[in-house]
């Protein structure tokens, strides 16, 4: 018996094509919603978007079968033809100006959404911002590729909402005890007593250091009862990571930010390892940058509920988070995070790295390149995959793909995520 269409493995190239089709459908839905199309027409448009590469030969038969099952349900036999009404839209997509009035209208929306997504895929090479892409796509009206109402609807439906000024985001401040402790640990003149005195002023920090020192991770049968013994057992480098993560964790205390916090811990862990491999970036600075790289996620909570729902709708439809933010907000959490970091008066190298960690082709510092590679290693799906950006970032930190094969989240990183 042949395998079910849903169980047939697909190649990376085909998987990328299917992802493109789903993003095209998500963008087309935005346009259709703004044009107040009835549900039946929206569903027809969505089906056409998901199947619009059916005649290029790029979709293997088993992948086409998966799409048909996904769109029309398990009851559809995989050898059934595409429904006639969907085929009419697809034919009109292939030949602009053909088909019925409805087919031509929906095909124009599909053609526009398809072109927009392809331009977004080309960002690492072309460097265009979303506003520039939309302005250029207006030329498709004169070329007869899509009606003016479609491009107008896409522009209007993605007009950026106002996000409150950084000063109104009510972000937690860095705990002073943590700041003083971290400064002392970097000061070659400081002694253990100075560090212990500073760390003991924050019960959360002191408690986490003690908890880790007595955990099975350090494999000692001797129970430690003082903070100085705990720091000695952990060492300054590990203690510094624990103190930094304990200081920043309250900023991600909202349940909706827990996933972002765990991801930040992973990226921090991987960033430190990459810095050790590269040998040109301070591992402690890399760790802090990893913890802070997505701090802009906090600012997104300042959005109105309606805009937040639209953003989540695009993400649920298959658009990566950065893609959805850029389209709806004309900014993204990386740029918002840089504003927060600048408000904290962090070094410009840190601010720049946070701002550019998703746009490595524009990166000005090795730290930004390092963050991009760490994101890649964490299997993050926040942005469209890009070999161009990965190669640029690896070159920016002087490493090759073979050099980073052993970088995985450490036992300490896993412990901090679970603590």
Buried (B, 14 or more C-beta within 10 A) or exposed (E): EEEEBEEBEBEEEBEBBBBBBBBBBBBBBBBBBBBEBEEEBBBBBBBBBBBBBBBEEEBBEBBBBBBBBBBBEEEBEBEEEBBEBBBBBBBBBEEBEEBEEBBBBBBBBBBBBBBBBEBBBBBBEEEBEBEEBBEEBBEBBEEEBBBEBBBBBBBEBBEBBEBEEBEEBEBEEBBEBBBBBBEBBEEEEBEEEBBBBBBBBBEBBBEBBBEBBBBEBBEEEEEBEEBBBBBBBBEBEBBBBBBBBBBBBEBBEEEEBEEBBBBBBBBBBBBBBBBEBBEEBEBBBBBBBBBBBBBBBBBBEBBEEEBBEBBEBBBEBBBBBBBBBBBBBBBBBBBBBBBBBBEEEBEEBBBBBBBBBBBBBBBBBBBBBBBBBBBBBBEBEBBBBBEEBBBBBBEBBBBEEEBBEEBEBBEBBBBBBEB
